[in-house]
């Protein structure tokens, strides 16, 4: 990364701050509507079955296909795989199918092993006007040093190949896949760094438009900053071509990351991990927009479109809660995240010491899956602040935090039944749950 003079650094800070203020003021000119009104809260809980180990791998995702089967994606050994279930996840296909593979790059700047990571997918509806029933499978390609013993920034090879969002498509329910297409590329940096684009999420809008959301550092790192945004690209032809990238949300010097989006009525509900100030740990929030607005203006820091949906706040300088996932069922909105709260700071620590030890102990590698729910009846104008009934369906050792359940996801099985999917002890685990309310 190039060195910048103090004069240039001051200009960069003023320039980036101005961008955030402009975007925040612009989005706030829209009619926001009332927040969710206070209503009598229903008693609700999730009744979980026993966890089941499926396969070795990580970053698992499950979605129901149009033919009724479940399809699972996961990553393993720098490749991405899929399996299928025709009995709601009780059994899975024995043979794993590789969709996106790692590949090697060698040029005048060096060598890179480009890993396929962060697999995610969606099947378009049978009435999609462009490509009915097409599965769009996305992943994040990450340039790494072929030498696995490398340490520090030498582990990365972003000076050889850019971090990339890529897709493959299937028009026969996952039997065969198209050739790979790069739909967004970060940049090749002068020096190797863990900076680029991350964590794609695929969504179909009611009019058939396909969106891929992802986290992106590119436009800021280019200027010497480590800021971060949530971006989206769209396809109006079922994934054959893609329009120019747009910035959905940008939180100033703080982070918005790991986007997942669901649709409720006329609203896009975007789940991200975020912070509000330096020293605060990552926590999950929701950013909302109407489908008609569709992020015409970037949602900036302090915008009323950003809100914390939980009855009990997860904001903390000690507890980490990131990697969110959000879905809707017949009657509920369901939100998951990974939380690390096993370590409590001892007395006598300075604020700096507490933050340092909290980041070491209450971190992603020591976290577990937690899930909260909110009845749809408590949502008003896209706002809800009564998510509750927190539950942890996988075992966790609260004395050491060594058993971790990370990079989790959710799948709606119908009839308010859900499937929680987790990377637990370096294996893919699933847990079925039934949301129970007063009407049950």
Phi, psi and omega in degrees: 000131184293150175278145180240142176289160180299327179295314179294322180296320179295318179297317180299317181297317179295318182297312181292320179297320179298319178301316181294317181296320179296314181294322180294317180294322182295314183292331182286350179283346179284154176290119185270326182087175182279151171285169183302130181285161181281116178237162177296125186277136178283151170280127185214148176204167175246126177261118187259145169275185179281142177297151179228129177278133183253306188196160173288134180155184183210177181047056186277147176223143178226134174221152177275132177276167182295335180273005177098342179287161170260140174241132179246135171245151177198166180247149179197128175053044174073011175237167176241143187229163172225150171225165185229151175225134178251015178224041176060032172093003178288326174224155182229153180303140183289320185272123177274136181257125178281128179256304180243125182255159170288161176212163182256141177233135175222127178213191183296345181268350178136201182239147178217141167259113187266110185279143170268121185221172175052050180293140177206152185205167172207146173259131178290151182296159179292342178254018175301131186288351185249303183223075183301131176079001180290136172265128176250115185251121183244153173210169178251115176272128186237120181282121183236160176290127177300338178277105184294347181272358181296152181231166178060211180292346177291349176290338187257158180226046178285357171274354182250319184213141183278149168302139193217144168259125184229158179224158161230157180233154176227129178252014179226042176060035173089010178285317179228160185229149179289176172289161183286142177231128175276120183256343174205133177238139168286213181235159171277119184270157179295326179235151180293133180204152176276067184221126180177229179236154193212157160051069179291150174223131186255133181220140173256127176276162182303331181274004179097352175298138176255134178241143167238115175268150175198161175271145186214133176251353192306305186295341182266317180295330175303329181261007178092011181251159177250029176291176195207143175222173168252125182243166177216144168238153185231150175235132178255015180221031176078018176105002179285318178229157186228141181277176182294146182295144174235146178270120181277311185214142177213127192249040179062221180285352178269175191252137160244126184214167174053066185286139170220136186232139170230164180247130173230117183054241183259020187241144166266122179250108184259117176267131176219160167267139190209166169225160180254340181199162178296131182102345176273142178282158176300140175213156184277141175224180173236139171241127185240155177206154173285155178298323179296319178291314173049049173060038176301328176241140177297133177277111185266181180299134178082002181293144175293349176284350178262132178205156175266122189271002190264141177299322175247120187300143176257004179294137184196154170262359181241314185272131175265136174213101185229197179050065185281160172211139184224137176219168170242147172245194181302319187233001188222158163257133184239133185229127176241160177198165175257132187234139177234105182226019185286334183263128176249128184295136176289162179290153175095357179280143170286166179301320179294317179295320180298314180296318180298314181287327178296319179293332179281321186264308178270071182238181184300324183288350178244022187258167178224165182284130173230144185227138174231158183227158177215128176298140178300333181295344180264005179266132178223123181055036177083001182251142174206134183226030184233028174296136189202196180057047181300132179218154181234099188282353178244144182298148177216140178271103184284356179267332181235339182068019186282333179273111185246145175236104192231167178050052188275166175210173182227152176221132176279121180263354183097154178059035181060027170260141183230159174241118173268133186235132190215150165270101187239118182055042178065020175233157174273122177242149172234149176222127177270142179221153177239123178279125185243125178241185183296339181278349184270000000 
